[in-house]
Amino acid sequence: MVHDVCMARPKQSDPQFKLRIPEELKARITAAADASNRSVSSEILEALEIAFPPPDADVAEVVSDLNELQFKLREGPDHDELESAADSIDYIAVTLMKIEEKLRKLDRK
């Protein structure tokens, strides 16, 4: 199953915290949120999901995600599907880099 990078929608009961960020970064986040028709909060959550994939992601799951993504792209995706595919590719790339890093650490032992 291709990961919907922003899997969980925030609920009112979810924890909150204040974050101080430079004005320039806030402007870039706001522009990205506007471009993808998301809230600033959803845009930040998506970036965090990409940066911190679930720890149990493994190579077989990533390969399965790539195969499903390839199939969807060959079916002639619309604009929203292309954006979703790009998000999935980002997620998969980060996951693969983290898997590679874990393998390197194992090789050093």
C-alpha positions as CSV (number, residue, x, y, z in Angstrom):
1,M,0.0,0.0,0.0
2,V,1.4,3.4,-1.0
3,H,1.7,5.6,2.1
4,D,-0.5,8.6,2.3
5,V,2.2,10.7,3.8
6,C,0.0,12.8,5.9
7,M,-1.9,9.7,7.3
8,A,-3.6,11.1,10.4
9,R,-5.6,14.2,10.3
10,P,-5.2,16.3,13.5
11,K,-8.1,16.1,16.0
12,Q,-9.0,18.7,18.6
13,S,-7.9,16.2,21.3
14,D,-4.4,15.8,19.8
15,P,-1.5,17.3,21.7
16,Q,-0.4,20.8,20.7
17,F,2.8,22.8,21.2
18,K,4.1,26.2,20.3
19,L,7.0,26.5,18.0
20,R,9.1,29.5,17.2
21,I,10.3,29.6,13.6
22,P,12.0,32.3,11.5
23,E,9.6,34.4,9.5
24,E,11.2,33.3,6.2
25,L,10.6,29.7,7.0
26,K,7.0,30.5,8.0
27,A,6.5,32.2,4.7
28,R,7.9,29.2,2.8
29,I,5.6,26.8,4.7
30,T,2.6,29.0,4.1
31,A,3.4,29.2,0.3
32,A,3.8,25.4,0.2
33,A,0.5,25.0,2.0
34,D,-1.3,27.4,-0.4
35,A,0.2,25.6,-3.4
36,S,-1.0,22.2,-2.2
37,N,-4.4,23.5,-0.9
38,R,-3.7,22.4,2.7
39,S,-3.6,24.2,6.0
40,V,-0.3,25.2,7.4
41,S,-0.7,22.6,10.1
42,S,-1.3,19.9,7.6
43,E,1.7,21.0,5.6
44,I,3.9,20.8,8.7
45,L,2.5,17.4,9.6
46,E,3.3,16.1,6.2
47,A,6.9,17.3,6.3
48,L,7.3,15.7,9.8
49,E,5.8,12.4,8.5
50,I,8.4,12.4,5.7
51,A,11.2,13.3,8.0
52,F,10.2,10.7,10.7
53,P,8.8,7.6,9.0
54,P,7.5,4.8,11.2
55,P,10.4,2.8,12.7
56,D,9.0,-0.5,11.5
57,A,9.3,0.3,7.8
58,D,11.2,-2.4,6.0
59,V,12.6,-3.0,2.5
60,A,9.8,-5.3,1.5
61,E,7.2,-2.7,2.4
62,V,9.1,0.0,0.5
63,V,9.4,-2.2,-2.6
64,S,5.6,-2.9,-2.4
65,D,4.9,0.8,-2.2
66,L,7.1,1.5,-5.2
67,N,5.3,-1.2,-7.2
68,E,1.9,0.2,-6.3
69,L,3.0,3.7,-7.1
70,Q,4.4,2.6,-10.5
71,F,1.1,0.9,-11.3
72,K,-0.9,4.0,-10.4
73,L,1.3,6.2,-12.5
74,R,0.9,4.0,-15.6
75,E,-2.9,4.3,-15.3
76,G,-2.7,8.0,-16.2
77,P,-3.0,9.9,-13.0
78,D,-4.7,13.2,-12.6
79,H,-3.1,16.3,-10.9
80,D,-4.0,15.3,-7.4
81,E,-2.7,11.8,-7.9
82,L,0.6,13.2,-9.2
83,E,1.0,15.3,-6.1
84,S,0.2,12.3,-3.9
85,A,2.7,10.3,-5.9
86,A,5.3,12.9,-5.4
87,D,4.6,12.8,-1.6
88,S,4.9,9.1,-1.6
89,I,8.2,9.2,-3.5
90,D,9.5,11.6,-0.9
91,Y,8.4,9.2,1.9
92,I,9.9,6.2,0.2
93,A,13.2,7.9,-0.5
94,V,13.6,9.0,3.1
95,T,12.6,5.5,4.3
96,L,15.2,4.0,2.0
97,M,17.9,6.3,3.2
98,K,17.1,5.5,6.8
99,I,17.2,1.7,6.1
100,E,20.5,2.2,4.4
101,E,21.8,4.1,7.4
102,K,20.7,1.2,9.7
103,L,22.4,-1.3,7.5
104,R,25.7,0.7,7.6
105,K,25.6,0.8,11.4
106,L,25.1,-3.0,11.4
107,D,28.1,-3.5,9.1
108,R,30.3,-1.5,11.4
109,K,29.5,-3.8,14.4
